[in-house]
Amino acid sequence: MKVGDLMTRDVITVTPDTPVKRVSELMLENNVGGIPVVNASGALIGIVTEEDLIIKDAKIHFPTYIKLLDAVIYLGSIRRYEDELRKALGATAGDVMTPDPIFVSPDDDIEKAATLMLEKGISRLPVVENGQLVGIITKRDIVRSLVLEEPDGA
């Protein structure tokens, strides 16, 4: 079975300048855990997930460091701290989104999508064709594929 057979084609999207509050409202209104971010031409540039939004309420931990002579040596990832801080202070989808998300093609096998979701610890994958967002596939869609593939009585 192909991704295109199971993906949701009518995808709710936002633009980078959509306020975070509106992104949150759209997620709640539509019972979705993530919304793709597209540019003016409809190309996928990021995705905002529930995880990206809840960081606004999470305690951000400054990376541990030590001073050695006149140097500061960080023991944690300064990049991760900067990303968390950017998201916590973000006001728009562009501020909080995960840029350059992993995606699949409608012609990819469901097995590829399932493998990516498991390996990367994600619940949804945008579906892109010719540089344009054409759908989204979720873990729930993959579970549905198992029901569709099972012969009666199995």
FISETOR-376065 format. One line per field, with one value per atom (N, C-alpha, C): x, y, z; residue number from 1. Coordinates in steps of 0.05 Angstrom, whole numbers, plus 32768, in hexadecimal, padded with zeros to 4 digits. Layout:
% residues N
xx X, ... .
yy Y, ... .
zz Z, ... .
i NUM, ... .
//
This chain:
% residues 154
xx 8011, 8000, 8012, 8009, 8019, 800E, 8020, 8018, 8000, 8000, 7FEB, 7FCF, 7FCF, 7FB6, 7FA9, 7FB9, 7FAF, 7FB1, 7FC1, 7FC5, 7FAC, 7FAC, 7F97, 7F9F, 7F8D, 7F94, 7F8C, 7F77, 7F6E, 7F7C, 7F94, 7FA6, 7FA2, 7F9F, 7F9E, 7FBB, 7FC0, 7FDB, 7FDA, 7FF2, 7FF5, 800D, 8010, 8028, 803A, 8053, 8066, 805D, 804C, 8043, 8029, 801E, 8006, 800D, 7FFD, 8002, 8000, 8011, 8011, 7FF6, 7FE8, 7FCD, 7FBB, 7FBC, 7FAA, 7FB2, 7FCC, 7FD5, 7FCA, 7FCB, 7FC0, 7FA2, 7F94, 7F77, 7F71, 7F7F, 7F7B, 7F80, 7F94, 7F9A, 7F82, 7F79, 7F62, 7F49, 7F42, 7F2A, 7F28, 7F40, 7F41, 7F4B, 7F51, 7F5A, 7F73, 7F87, 7FA0, 7FB7, 7FCD, 7FE4, 7FFA, 7FF6, 800B, 7FFF, 800B, 8002, 801A, 801A, 8030, 8030, 8048, 804C, 8055, 8047, 804D, 8052, 8062, 8067, 8051, 8053, 803F, 8039, 804D, 8049, 8040, 803B, 8032, 8047, 8060, 8076, 8079, 807E, 8082, 809C, 809A, 80B2, 80B6, 80A1, 80A4, 808A, 808A, 8072, 8072, 805A, 8056, 8047, 8052, 8046, 803E, 802F, 8028, 8041, 8055, 806E, 807B, 8079, 8084, 8076, 805C, 804C, 804E, 8050, 8051, 806B, 807F, 8099, 8096, 8081, 807C, 8076, 806B, 8064, 8079, 808C, 80A0, 80B6, 80C3, 80DA, 80F3, 80FF, 8117, 812F, 8140, 8158, 8170, 817D, 8196, 81AB, 81BA, 81CD, 81E3, 81EA, 81FF, 821A, 822A, 8244, 8259, 8272, 8288, 829A, 82A8, 82BB, 82D7, 82E6, 8302, 8314, 8324, 8334, 8321, 8323, 8310, 82FC, 82FA, 82E8, 82CF, 82B9, 82A0, 829B, 8298, 8294, 8278, 8267, 824B, 824B, 823D, 823B, 8222, 8210, 81F7, 81F7, 81E2, 81E0, 81D6, 81E7, 81DF, 81CB, 81CD, 81BA, 819E, 819C, 8182, 8176, 8186, 817D, 8172, 8181, 8179, 815F, 815B, 8142, 812B, 812F, 811A, 8112, 8126, 8121, 8112, 811A, 810C, 80EF, 80EA, 80CE, 80BE, 80CB, 80BC, 80B4, 80C5, 80BF, 80B0, 80AC, 80A0, 8083, 807D, 8062, 8053, 8063, 8057, 805F, 8051, 8057, 8074, 807E, 8099, 80AD, 80A6, 80B8, 80B9, 80A3, 80A2, 80A4, 80A1, 80A1, 80BB, 80B9, 80D1, 80D6, 80EC, 80F1, 80FA, 80F7, 8100, 80F7, 80DD, 80D4, 80D9, 80DB, 80DD, 80C2, 80C3, 80AA, 80AC, 8095, 8095, 8086, 8087, 8079, 8060, 804C, 8034, 803A, 8050, 8058, 8068, 8070, 807F, 806D, 8079, 806A, 8064, 804E, 8046, 805C, 806A, 8080, 8096, 809B, 80AF, 80A6, 808C, 8081, 8082, 8079, 8079, 8095, 80A8, 80C4, 80CF, 80C9, 80D3, 80C6, 80AC, 809F, 80AB, 80B0, 80BC, 80D8, 80E9, 8105, 8108, 80F7, 80FA, 80E9, 80D7, 80C6, 80B2, 80A6, 8092, 8078, 8062, 8047, 803B, 8047, 803B, 8051, 804B, 805E, 804F, 8059, 804D, 8053, 8042, 8045, 804A, 8060, 8068, 806C, 8062, 8065, 806C, 8082, 808B, 808F, 8099, 809E, 8086, 806F, 8056, 804B, 8040, 8032, 8018, 8014, 7FFC, 7FEC, 7FF7, 7FE9, 7FF9, 7FEE, 7FFB, 7FF3, 8006, 8000, 8008, 7FF7, 7FFC, 7FFE, 8006, 8007, 7FEB, 7FD6, 7FBB, 7FB4, 7FBE, 7FBA, 7FC7, 7FDE, 7FED, 7FDF, 7FD4, 7FC4, 7FAC, 7F9F, 7F88, 7F90, 7FA9, 7FB2, 7FB3, 7FB9, 7FBA, 7F9E, 7F8A, 7F6F, 7F66, 7F6E, 7F66, 7F73, 7F8C, 7F9B, 7F93, 7F88, 7F81, 7F6A, 7F6D, 7F56, 7F42, 7F28, 7F13, 7F1A, 7F15, 7F19, 7F35, 7F47, 7F63, 7F67 .
yy 7FE9, 8000, 8019, 802D, 8046, 805C, 806E, 8085, 8094, 8098, 80A6, 8099, 807F, 8071, 8077, 807F, 8083, 80A0, 80B0, 80CB, 80DC, 80F0, 8104, 8119, 811E, 8131, 814E, 8151, 816C, 8174, 817E, 8184, 81A0, 81A3, 81BD, 81C7, 81DF, 81EB, 8207, 8210, 822C, 8237, 8251, 825E, 8266, 826D, 8274, 828B, 829D, 82B4, 82B0, 8297, 8291, 8292, 82A1, 82A2, 8286, 8282, 8268, 8262, 8276, 8272, 8266, 8270, 8266, 8249, 8243, 8228, 8215, 821D, 820D, 8209, 821E, 821C, 8208, 820A, 81F8, 81DA, 81D6, 81BA, 81B0, 81C0, 81B8, 81B4, 81C8, 81C6, 81AE, 81A6, 8190, 8176, 8176, 815D, 8152, 8163, 815A, 8162, 8152, 8157, 8166, 816D, 817C, 8188, 819F, 81AE, 81B6, 81AF, 81B7, 81D5, 81E0, 81FD, 81FF, 820E, 8211, 822E, 8233, 824E, 8256, 826E, 8279, 8267, 8258, 8247, 822B, 8226, 820C, 81F7, 8200, 81ED, 81EA, 81D1, 81CA, 81D6, 81E6, 81F1, 81E9, 81DE, 81D5, 81C8, 81C0, 81B5, 81BE, 81C4, 81CB, 81B3, 81A8, 8192, 819A, 8189, 818F, 8193, 8183, 8185, 81A1, 81AC, 81C6, 81DB, 81D7, 81EB, 81E8, 81D0, 81CD, 81D6, 81D9, 81E3, 81FF, 820D, 8228, 8228, 8212, 820F, 81FE, 81F3, 81E2, 81F3, 81E9, 81F6, 81F1, 8206, 8204, 8203, 81F0, 81EC, 81F8, 820A, 8216, 8200, 81FD, 81E7, 81EA, 81D4, 81D3, 81DA, 81E8, 81EF, 81F0, 81EF, 81F3, 8209, 8216, 822A, 821E, 821F, 8215, 822B, 8236, 824D, 8264, 826E, 8283, 8279, 825F, 8253, 8248, 8249, 823D, 8224, 820E, 81F4, 81EA, 81E9, 81DF, 81C1, 81B6, 8199, 818E, 81A0, 8199, 81A6, 81A1, 81AC, 81C9, 81DB, 81F7, 81FB, 81EC, 81EE, 81E6, 81D1, 81C8, 81DD, 81EA, 81FF, 8217, 821E, 8234, 822E, 8215, 820D, 820E, 8204, 8204, 8221, 8232, 824E, 825C, 8257, 8263, 825B, 8242, 8238, 8242, 8244, 824E, 826B, 827A, 8297, 829D, 8288, 828C, 8296, 82A7, 82B2, 82A8, 829E, 8295, 8278, 826C, 8251, 824F, 8263, 8263, 8263, 826E, 826E, 8253, 8245, 822C, 8212, 8215, 81FD, 81EE, 81D4, 81C4, 81C8, 81D5, 81DA, 81C0, 81C1, 81AB, 818F, 818B, 8171, 815A, 8143, 812A, 8127, 811E, 811A, 8101, 80F9, 80E3, 80EB, 80DA, 80DF, 80CD, 80D5, 80C4, 80A9, 80A6, 808D, 807B, 8085, 8074, 805F, 8048, 8033, 803B, 8031, 8036, 802D, 8018, 800E, 8023, 8033, 8048, 805D, 8065, 8079, 806E, 8055, 8049, 8048, 8040, 803E, 805A, 806E, 8089, 8092, 808D, 8096, 8089, 806F, 8061, 8069, 806B, 8072, 808F, 80A1, 80BD, 80C5, 80B3, 80B9, 80CF, 80CE, 80E2, 80D4, 80E4, 80D9, 80DF, 80F1, 80F9, 8101, 80FD, 8104, 8114, 812C, 8139, 8129, 812B, 811E, 8133, 8131, 8146, 813A, 8148, 813F, 8158, 8156, 816C, 8186, 8183, 819A, 81A6, 819A, 81A5, 8192, 819C, 818C, 8182, 8167, 815C, 814B, 8147, 8138, 8135, 8124, 811E, 8101, 80F2, 80D7, 80D5, 80C7, 80C5, 80A8, 80A4, 8088, 807B, 808B, 8081, 8076, 8084, 807B, 8061, 805D, 8044, 802D, 8033, 801E, 8017, 802B, 8026, 8015, 8018, 8007, 7FEA, 7FE4, 7FC9, 7FBC, 7FCB, 7FC1, 7FBD, 7FCF, 7FCC, 7FB5, 7FAE, 7F98, 7F7D, 7F7B, 7F61, 7F54, 7F3B, 7F2D, 7F27, 7F24, 7F1E, 7F04, 7F03, 7EEB, 7EE7, 7EFA, 7EF7, 7F00 .
zz 8000, 8000, 8000, 7FF2, 7FF0, 8003, 8009, 801B, 800F, 7FF5, 7FE8, 7FEB, 7FF1, 7FF5, 8010, 8023, 803E, 8049, 803C, 8047, 8047, 8058, 8059, 8044, 8032, 801C, 8023, 8032, 803A, 8054, 8051, 8068, 8071, 808B, 8098, 8099, 808F, 808F, 809B, 80A2, 80AA, 809C, 809E, 8092, 80A9, 80A3, 80B8, 80CA, 80BF, 80CF, 80DF, 80DE, 80ED, 810B, 811B, 8138, 8145, 8159, 8167, 8173, 817D, 8188, 8173, 815B, 8145, 813E, 813D, 8138, 814D, 8166, 817C, 8179, 8171, 816D, 8157, 8141, 812A, 8132, 8142, 814B, 815C, 816E, 817F, 8170, 815E, 814F, 813C, 8132, 811F, 812A, 8144, 8151, 8143, 813E, 8132, 8144, 8142, 8153, 8145, 812C, 811E, 8105, 80FD, 80E6, 80D5, 80BB, 80AA, 80A6, 80A3, 809D, 8080, 8070, 8054, 804D, 8038, 802F, 801C, 8010, 7FFF, 7FE6, 7FDD, 7FC6, 7FCD, 7FE7, 7FEF, 7FF5, 7FF5, 7FFB, 8019, 8021, 803D, 8048, 805E, 8069, 8086, 8092, 80AE, 80B8, 80D1, 80DD, 80FA, 8104, 8120, 812D, 8142, 8150, 816C, 8179, 8195, 81A6, 81A0, 81AF, 81AC, 8194, 818F, 819F, 81A4, 81B2, 81D0, 81DB, 81F8, 8204, 81F3, 81FE, 8209, 81FF, 8209, 8227, 8231, 824D, 825D, 824F, 825D, 8268, 827C, 8288, 8276, 826D, 825C, 826E, 8269, 827A, 826B, 8278, 826D, 826D, 8258, 8257, 826C, 8277, 828C, 827F, 828D, 8283, 8299, 8291, 82A4, 8299, 82AC, 82A4, 82A9, 8294, 8296, 828C, 829F, 8299, 8291, 8278, 8270, 825B, 8259, 8245, 8252, 8244, 824D, 823C, 8249, 823A, 8241, 822D, 8231, 8232, 8246, 8248, 823A, 8234, 8225, 820A, 81FB, 81E0, 81E1, 81DA, 81D9, 81C3, 81AD, 8197, 81A0, 81B0, 81BA, 81CC, 81DD, 81EE, 81DD, 81C9, 81B7, 81A9, 81A0, 8193, 81A6, 81BF, 81D3, 81DA, 81DD, 81E4, 81CD, 81B5, 819E, 819D, 81A2, 81A1, 81B9, 81D0, 81E8, 81E5, 81D7, 81D3, 81BA, 81A9, 818F, 818F, 817C, 817A, 8161, 814E, 8135, 812F, 811B, 8113, 810A, 80FC, 80F3, 810A, 8120, 8138, 8145, 8146, 8156, 8145, 812B, 811A, 811A, 8114, 810E, 80F0, 80E9, 80CD, 80BE, 80A4, 8093, 809E, 80A1, 80AC, 8099, 80A5, 8095, 8087, 806E, 805F, 804E, 8043, 8030, 8017, 8003, 7FEA, 7FE8, 7FD9, 7FD7, 7FCB, 7FBC, 7FB0, 7FC2, 7FDA, 7FED, 7FF9, 7FFF, 800D, 8029, 8034, 8050, 8062, 805B, 806C, 8070, 805C, 805E, 8072, 8070, 8083, 809F, 80A3, 80BE, 80CA, 80BA, 80C3, 80CB, 80BB, 80C2, 80DC, 80DF, 80F8, 8110, 810E, 8125, 812A, 8115, 8119, 8123, 811A, 8122, 8139, 8143, 8159, 8153, 813B, 8133, 812D, 812E, 812A, 8110, 8100, 80E7, 80D3, 80BA, 80A5, 808F, 8088, 8071, 8058, 8045, 802B, 8016, 8008, 7FF5, 7FDA, 7FC6, 7FAA, 7F99, 7F8A, 7F79, 7F8A, 7FA2, 7FB3, 7FC1, 7FBD, 7FC9, 7FDD, 7FF2, 8006, 7FFA, 7FFA, 7FEE, 8002, 801A, 802E, 8047, 8059, 8072, 807A, 8085, 808E, 80AB, 80BA, 80D7, 80DF, 80F8, 8103, 8101, 8106, 8105, 80E9, 80D4, 80B9, 80B4, 80C0, 80BC, 80CB, 80E2, 80F0, 80DF, 80D3, 80C2, 80AA, 80A0, 808A, 8091, 80AB, 80B4, 80B3, 80BA, 80B9, 809C, 808A, 806E, 8061, 8069, 805D, 8067, 807F, 808B, 807D, 8075, 8069, 807F, 8078, 808B, 8099, 80B3, 80C3, 80CD, 80C7, 80CF, 80EB .
i 1, 1, 1, 2, 2, 2, 3, 3, 3, 4, 4, 4, 5, 5, 5, 6, 6, 6, 7, 7, 7, 8, 8, 8, 9, 9, 9, 10, 10, 10, 11, 11, 11, 12, 12, 12, 13, 13, 13, 14, 14, 14, 15, 15, 15, 16, 16, 16, 17, 17, 17, 18, 18, 18, 19, 19, 19, 20, 20, 20, 21, 21, 21, 22, 22, 22, 23, 23, 23, 24, 24, 24, 25, 25, 25, 26, 26, 26, 27, 27, 27, 28, 28, 28, 29, 29, 29, 30, 30, 30, 31, 31, 31, 32, 32, 32, 33, 33, 33, 34, 34, 34, 35, 35, 35, 36, 36, 36, 37, 37, 37, 38, 38, 38, 39, 39, 39, 40, 40, 40, 41, 41, 41, 42, 42, 42, 43, 43, 43, 44, 44, 44, 45, 45, 45, 46, 46, 46, 47, 47, 47, 48, 48, 48, 49, 49, 49, 50, 50, 50, 51, 51, 51, 52, 52, 52, 53, 53, 53, 54, 54, 54, 55, 55, 55, 56, 56, 56, 57, 57, 57, 58, 58, 58, 59, 59, 59, 60, 60, 60, 61, 61, 61, 62, 62, 62, 63, 63, 63, 64, 64, 64, 65, 65, 65, 66, 66, 66, 67, 67, 67, 68, 68, 68, 69, 69, 69, 70, 70, 70, 71, 71, 71, 72, 72, 72, 73, 73, 73, 74, 74, 74, 75, 75, 75, 76, 76, 76, 77, 77, 77, 78, 78, 78, 79, 79, 79, 80, 80, 80, 81, 81, 81, 82, 82, 82, 83, 83, 83, 84, 84, 84, 85, 85, 85, 86, 86, 86, 87, 87, 87, 88, 88, 88, 89, 89, 89, 90, 90, 90, 91, 91, 91, 92, 92, 92, 93, 93, 93, 94, 94, 94, 95, 95, 95, 96, 96, 96, 97, 97, 97, 98, 98, 98, 99, 99, 99, 100, 100, 100, 101, 101, 101, 102, 102, 102, 103, 103, 103, 104, 104, 104, 105, 105, 105, 106, 106, 106, 107, 107, 107, 108, 108, 108, 109, 109, 109, 110, 110, 110, 111, 111, 111, 112, 112, 112, 113, 113, 113, 114, 114, 114, 115, 115, 115, 116, 116, 116, 117, 117, 117, 118, 118, 118, 119, 119, 119, 120, 120, 120, 121, 121, 121, 122, 122, 122, 123, 123, 123, 124, 124, 124, 125, 125, 125, 126, 126, 126, 127, 127, 127, 128, 128, 128, 129, 129, 129, 130, 130, 130, 131, 131, 131, 132, 132, 132, 133, 133, 133, 134, 134, 134, 135, 135, 135, 136, 136, 136, 137, 137, 137, 138, 138, 138, 139, 139, 139, 140, 140, 140, 141, 141, 141, 142, 142, 142, 143, 143, 143, 144, 144, 144, 145, 145, 145, 146, 146, 146, 147, 147, 147, 148, 148, 148, 149, 149, 149, 150, 150, 150, 151, 151, 151, 152, 152, 152, 153, 153, 153, 154, 154, 154 .
//
